[in-house]
């Protein structure tokens, strides 16, 4: 089984979790040699790569889902709102962390604002691209996929950063509904960390290009590479809802390869990045 999308497979656009009425009839679509049923039922992710849904702060809603056709790049208004909310909360939490918590922010509001802009420019792209990579990969396999923020995760993340000065947050996740093979299941999860590796490599190219000139460009590159190194490595851990667990379920070899790559990025940041930019 190749894991490639059959050109006849449908893309899903509308939010199936908003549907309350009985679904209409739709023709089945074929993907990787397996015939999809015209109606899909939402279930939690399993180790076998069966139909799945990734959720933070949402209860499972197991009911038939109607299939809708549309663009692979479709972003609904709901999804855009959730991405915006998560981005703002994540940025605020990082600004609190860099400022030394709420006391540091109150004592130096200008520094808090500057750190907020820095976080928005360097950290949030890694977060957004990571989640969108999951979405695009899932849609390639004919699944419905949209990001949903976790309001409780965002609140507690910002509060923790303000009080303790540490960012530990579950901003949300891409919710996926559809029939997937075990290989597809793992590739959807792998797309997120791979996107952070690509962004980190882009930062490395710029770091080499500017040499030891220092200044604002070096600062931006420094934070950019740390952001993507941390996001990639943390998401490769094989625990809970993190991507590493899903990837390991699909392939031990792929898990260890990408775990090594992402942790190597963090090691490089710790040992070589400072000398490269200074």
C-alpha positions in Angstrom: 0.0 0.0 0.0 1.6 3.2 -1.1 -0.2 5.8 1.0 -0.7 8.0 -2.1 -4.1 9.7 -2.6 -6.3 8.4 -5.4 -7.4 11.3 -7.6 -11.0 10.2 -7.2 -11.0 10.7 -3.5 -13.1 13.5 -2.0 -11.9 16.4 0.2 -14.0 17.2 3.2 -14.7 20.9 4.0 -17.6 21.5 6.3 -17.3 20.8 10.0 -18.9 17.4 10.6 -19.1 18.1 14.3 -21.7 20.8 13.6 -24.0 18.5 11.7 -27.1 17.4 13.6 -29.4 16.3 10.8 -29.4 13.0 8.9 -26.7 12.9 6.2 -27.6 12.7 2.6 -26.3 10.0 0.3 -22.9 10.3 -1.3 -21.0 8.0 -3.6 -18.1 6.1 -2.2 -14.5 7.1 -3.0 -11.5 4.8 -3.4 -8.2 5.5 -1.7 -5.2 3.2 -1.7 -7.3 0.2 -2.9 -9.8 0.5 0.0 -13.4 1.5 -0.7 -14.5 4.3 1.6 -18.1 4.1 3.0 -20.3 7.1 2.0 -20.7 7.9 5.7 -17.9 8.2 8.2 -18.1 7.7 12.0 -15.8 9.7 14.3 -13.8 7.6 16.7 -10.7 8.1 18.8 -7.3 7.3 17.5 -6.2 3.7 17.9 -2.9 1.9 17.6 -4.1 0.1 14.4 -4.5 3.2 12.4 -8.3 3.0 12.1 -10.5 6.0 11.6 -9.4 8.6 14.1 -9.9 12.1 15.5 -7.3 14.2 17.4 -9.0 16.4 20.1 -8.1 18.7 23.0 -11.0 19.7 25.1 -13.7 18.2 22.9 -15.9 15.3 23.8 -16.3 12.6 21.2 -19.4 12.9 19.0 -19.9 9.6 17.3 -22.5 10.1 14.6 -22.5 9.8 10.8 -20.6 12.4 8.9 -21.7 13.6 5.5 -19.0 13.9 2.8 -18.5 17.3 1.2 -16.2 18.2 -1.7 -13.9 21.2 -1.8 -10.4 22.6 -1.9 -7.5 21.0 0.1 -6.6 24.6 1.1 -10.0 25.4 2.5 -10.1 27.2 5.9 -13.5 27.7 7.4 -14.4 30.9 9.4 -14.5 28.7 12.6 -11.1 27.3 11.9 -9.6 30.8 11.2 -11.1 32.1 14.5 -9.6 29.2 16.4 -6.2 29.6 14.9 -6.3 33.3 15.6 -7.3 32.7 19.3 -4.6 30.1 19.8 -1.9 32.3 18.1 -2.7 35.3 20.3 -2.8 33.2 23.5 0.4 31.4 22.6 2.1 34.7 21.9 0.9 36.2 25.1 2.2 33.2 27.1 5.6 33.5 25.5 5.7 37.2 26.2 5.1 36.6 29.8 7.8 33.9 29.9 10.4 36.1 28.3 9.4 39.0 30.6 9.7 37.0 33.8 6.0 36.6 34.4 3.3 39.1 35.2 5.5 41.0 37.6 8.2 41.5 35.0 5.5 42.6 32.5 4.0 45.1 34.8 7.4 46.6 35.8 8.5 46.9 32.1 5.5 47.0 29.8 7.6 48.0 26.8 9.8 44.9 27.2 6.6 42.8 27.4 5.4 44.3 24.1 8.7 43.8 22.4 8.9 40.1 23.5 5.3 39.7 22.3 6.3 40.9 18.8 9.4 38.7 18.9 7.3 35.6 19.9 4.8 36.4 17.2 7.5 36.6 14.5 9.7 33.7 15.5 7.7 31.2 17.6 4.1 31.3 16.2 5.0 30.5 12.6 6.4 27.1 13.8 3.2 26.4 15.7 0.9 27.4 12.8 2.9 25.6 10.1 3.1 22.5 12.3 -0.7 22.3 12.7 -1.5 23.3 9.1 0.9 20.5 7.9 -1.2 18.0 9.8 -4.3 19.4 8.2 -2.9 19.3 4.6 -1.6 15.8 4.9 -4.9 14.5 6.3 -6.8 16.2 3.5 -4.5 14.6 0.9 -6.0 11.3 2.2 -9.5 12.5 1.8 -10.2 13.3 5.5 -12.0 16.2 7.0 -9.4 18.2 9.0 -9.6 21.5 10.9 -7.8 23.1 13.8 -9.7 23.6 17.0 -8.4 25.5 19.9 -8.8 24.3 23.5 -10.1 27.3 25.5 -9.2 25.7 28.9 -5.7 24.8 27.6 -5.2 28.4 26.4 -6.4 29.9 29.7 -4.3 27.7 31.9 -1.3 28.1 29.6 -1.4 31.9 29.8 -2.1 31.8 33.5 0.8 29.5 34.2 3.2 31.6 32.1 2.0 34.8 33.9 2.5 33.3 37.4 5.4 31.0 37.0 7.1 32.3 33.9 7.0 28.9 32.1 5.1 28.1 29.0 3.4 24.7 29.2 0.3 24.8 27.1 -2.0 22.6 25.0 -3.3 25.3 22.6 -5.4 22.9 20.6 -5.1 20.4 17.8 -6.1 19.5 14.3 -9.3 17.4 14.5 -9.3 14.7 11.8 -12.3 12.6 10.8 -12.0 9.9 8.1 -10.9 6.4 7.2 -7.1 6.0 7.2 -4.7 3.2 6.9 -2.0 2.6 9.5 0.6 4.2 7.2 -1.6 7.2 6.5 -2.3 7.6 10.2 1.5 7.8 10.9 2.2 10.2 8.0 -0.5 12.7 9.1 1.2 12.8 12.6 4.7 13.0 11.0 3.8 16.0 8.9 3.9 18.3 11.9 7.5 17.6 13.1 8.8 17.4 9.6 7.5 21.0 9.0 9.5 22.2 12.0 12.6 20.5 10.7 12.1 22.3 7.4 11.6 25.6 9.1 14.7 25.0 11.3 16.8 24.3 8.2 15.6 27.5 6.6 16.8 29.3 9.8 20.2 27.5 9.6 20.6 28.7 6.0 20.1 32.3 7.1 22.4 31.8 10.1 25.2 30.6 7.9 24.5 33.4 5.4 24.7 36.3 7.9 27.7 34.7 9.7 28.6 36.5 12.9 27.1 39.9 12.1 24.9 39.8 15.2 22.2 42.4 15.7 18.4 42.0 15.2 18.7 39.5 12.3 20.8 37.2 14.5 18.3 37.5 17.4 15.4 36.6 15.1 17.2 33.6 13.7 18.2 32.5 17.2 14.7 32.5 18.4 13.4 31.0 15.2 15.7 28.0 15.4 15.0 27.4 19.0 11.3 27.6 18.5 11.3 25.0 15.7 13.9 22.8 17.5 11.7 22.7 20.7 8.4 22.2 18.9 9.8 19.4 16.7 11.5 17.6 19.5 8.7 17.8 22.0 6.1 16.6 19.5 8.3 13.6 18.7 8.0 12.3 22.3 6.0 9.0 22.3 3.6 9.9 25.0 -0.1 10.8 25.3 -1.6 12.8 22.3 1.8 13.8 21.0 2.8 13.0 17.4 5.6 10.7 18.4 3.2 8.1 19.8 1.3 7.9 16.6 4.4 7.7 14.5 5.9 5.0 16.6 2.6 3.0 16.3 3.1 3.2 12.5 6.8 2.6 12.2 9.6 2.2 14.8 12.2 3.0 12.2 10.6 6.3 11.2 10.1 7.2 14.8 13.7 6.8 15.7 15.0 8.5 12.6 12.9 11.6 13.1 13.4 11.6 16.9 17.1 11.6 16.3 16.8 14.5 13.8 14.7 16.7 16.0 16.8 16.1 19.1 19.9 16.8 17.0 18.5 20.2 16.2 18.1 21.0 19.9 21.7 19.8 20.5 23.0 22.0 17.7 21.1 25.0 19.2 22.7 24.3 22.5 26.3 23.8 21.4 26.8 25.5 18.0 24.2 28.1 17.3 25.6 30.8 19.6 29.0 30.6 18.1 27.6 30.7 14.6 25.6 33.8 15.2 28.0 35.8 17.4 
